[in-house]
């Protein structure tokens, strides 16, 4: 069944908070897969890539809009 419903994004500060929550969740997901990869004897380069990505996501979640460079 096809739906024409498009969820309305939260406004202003609520949208920013939702994005920060999403970034924090993604950081935890990446950390989980890092642990799975280590337990399975995965490649160290891939573990390092996951570490860097988790760090990036966590740092992005902590930023405030004034700290984010403009795209213009």
C-alpha positions in Angstrom: 0.0 0.0 0.0 1.4 3.4 -1.0 1.0 6.3 1.4 1.1 10.0 0.6 1.9 10.8 4.2 5.0 12.8 4.6 6.1 13.4 8.2 6.6 17.0 9.2 10.1 17.6 10.6 10.3 19.2 14.0 10.9 23.0 14.0 13.9 24.9 15.1 15.6 23.7 18.3 13.6 20.5 18.2 15.0 19.6 14.8 18.5 20.3 16.0 18.0 18.1 19.0 16.6 15.3 16.9 19.6 15.4 14.6 22.0 15.4 17.6 20.1 12.3 19.0 20.4 10.6 15.6 24.1 11.4 15.4 24.7 10.0 18.9 22.7 6.8 18.0 24.8 6.4 14.8 28.0 6.7 16.9 26.8 3.9 19.2 25.8 1.7 16.2 29.3 2.2 14.7 30.9 1.4 18.0 28.8 -1.8 18.2 30.0 -2.9 14.8 33.6 -2.1 15.7 33.3 -4.5 18.6 31.8 -7.2 16.4 34.6 -6.7 13.9 37.3 -7.0 16.5 35.7 -10.2 18.0 35.6 -11.7 14.5 39.3 -10.9 14.0 38.6 -8.2 11.3 41.0 -6.0 9.5 42.7 -3.3 11.6 42.3 -0.7 8.9 38.6 -1.2 9.0 38.5 -1.0 12.8 40.4 2.3 12.5 38.0 3.6 9.9 35.1 2.8 12.3 36.9 4.5 15.2 37.4 7.6 13.1 33.7 7.6 11.9 32.4 7.1 15.5 34.6 10.0 16.7 33.3 12.2 13.9 29.7 11.4 14.7 30.1 12.0 18.4 31.9 15.3 17.8 29.2 16.4 15.3 26.5 15.6 17.9 28.2 17.9 20.5 28.5 20.9 18.1 26.2 23.9 18.2 25.1 25.6 15.1 27.5 28.5 15.7 30.4 26.1 15.4 29.3 24.6 12.1 30.8 26.4 9.1 28.3 27.8 6.6 28.0 26.2 3.2 27.8 29.6 1.5 
